[in-house]
């Protein structure tokens, strides 16, 4: 398979499906799909060099400490589907959901959505104003459900889709939990031994009147540096981590990382199968929800 030369402006979307990068933004613009409505403002913090707090079109802040979890969104969708199926008016559905929602951020968003719906807006248009919480796939399926008169069934399918995604995420996190714990515990153990154990070896060698071996001298110098400049090391690690995260978020690095994943002899085929499976699952859900083929194709490519 020939790989096209990447450019910083062209992220790797659809690479596993078509063998070459696909400019999803151009595809979306061609289909006249509007992704506006989300702006960002910078707040001092640690993610990158800063925390980025997302403010949607209605002024509701959705950031690192006020995000809506995937579980909250899944629960809301399932409950809304049940209420709509029971024949309750949309305003009463949102009143009930607002009363029983635990997430303050989701509660504020639902209040905005209810106000928009009561003012004459469609549910899909009201949800699109909060694209940070309700992605384009979500609002597109809701729009198709409203147009076809099968909103309850569409919400049920959407809830099932979100539950499947949630189970997949939980499974992946469970598989990575033990290796992450072992690596973290080992790193902490080594870093704690360097300033505590190495000075004891120095005392032993001094009592015996022997010169320290070269590797031991390096460890002694490292131990002394860590004891005297530990706070500087913590700051350097935090700043370095932030810069690396910001660098990895660039389209060029996204392309390079995805390219390595796909060409890896060990995990390449598994990654490709995973991407194709997610694309097919998203595409099937959108088509079953009544979304037209071209829009479903564009949304599926962005979702993978």
Residue pairs with C-beta under 8 A, 6 or more apart in sequence:
1 19
2 19
3 20
3 259
3 263
4 20
4 21
6 12
6 21
6 252
6 255
6 256
6 259
7 252
8 250
8 251
8 252
9 251
10 21
10 23
10 251
10 255
11 21
11 24
11 251
11 254
11 255
12 21
12 254
12 255
12 258
12 259
13 21
13 22
13 23
13 24
13 301
13 302
13 304
14 21
14 22
14 24
14 301
14 304
15 21
15 22
15 258
15 259
15 262
16 262
16 271
16 272
16 275
16 276
17 275
17 276
17 279
17 301
21 255
22 301
24 298
24 301
24 302
27 298
27 301
28 35
28 298
28 302
31 294
31 295
31 298
33 136
33 295
33 298
33 299
34 128
35 131
35 136
36 57
37 56
37 57
37 128
37 129
37 130
37 131
38 54
38 55
38 56
38 57
38 131
38 132
39 54
39 55
40 52
40 53
40 54
40 55
41 52
41 53
41 55
42 50
42 51
42 52
42 53
43 50
43 51
43 52
43 53
43 63
44 50
44 51
45 51
45 64
46 238
46 241
46 242
47 64
47 242
47 245
48 242
48 243
48 245
48 246
48 249
49 239
49 242
49 243
49 246
51 63
51 64
52 63
52 64
53 61
53 62
53 63
53 64
53 66
54 61
54 62
54 63
54 132
55 61
55 62
56 62
56 109
56 129
56 130
56 131
56 132
56 133
57 129
57 130
57 131
58 109
58 112
58 129
58 130
60 105
60 108
60 109
60 112
60 130
61 105
62 68
62 105
62 109
62 130
62 132
62 133
66 104
66 105
67 105
68 103
68 105
68 106
68 109
68 133
69 103
70 162
70 165
70 166
70 169
71 166
72 101
72 102
72 103
72 106
73 106
73 133
73 134
73 162
74 159
74 162
74 163
74 166
76 97
76 101
76 106
76 110
77 155
77 158
77 159
77 162
78 156
78 159
78 163
79 97
79 100
80 93
80 97
80 155
81 152
81 155
81 156
81 158
81 159
83 92
83 93
83 96
83 97
84 90
84 93
84 151
84 152
84 155
85 152
85 156
88 96
90 117
90 123
91 114
91 117
91 118
94 110
94 113
94 114
94 117
95 114
97 110
98 107
98 110
98 111
98 114
101 107
101 110
105 133
106 133
109 130
109 133
112 126
112 129
112 130
113 123
113 126
113 127
113 129
113 130
116 125
116 126
116 129
117 123
117 126
122 143
122 146
123 142
123 146
123 151
124 139
124 140
124 142
124 143
124 146
127 134
127 138
127 139
127 142
128 134
128 136
128 139
131 139
135 303
136 299
136 302
137 282
137 285
137 286
137 299
137 303
138 158
140 286
140 289
140 291
140 295
140 299
141 154
141 157
141 158
141 285
141 286
141 289
141 290
141 291
142 151
142 154
142 155
142 158
144 154
144 289
144 290
144 291
145 151
145 152
145 153
145 154
145 155
145 289
145 290
147 290
148 154
148 290
150 290
154 289
154 290
157 285
157 288
157 289
158 285
158 289
161 281
161 282
161 285
164 281
191 226
194 219
194 222
194 223
194 226
195 223
195 226
195 227
198 216
198 219
198 220
198 222
198 223
199 220
199 223
201 212
201 216
202 212
202 220
205 211
205 212
205 216
212 220
226 233
247 253
248 254
248 257
261 267
261 268
261 271
262 268
262 271
262 272
264 271
275 304
278 303
278 304
279 300
279 301
279 303
279 304
282 299
282 300
282 303
282 304
283 296
283 297
283 300
286 295
286 296
286 299
286 300
287 293
287 296
291 299
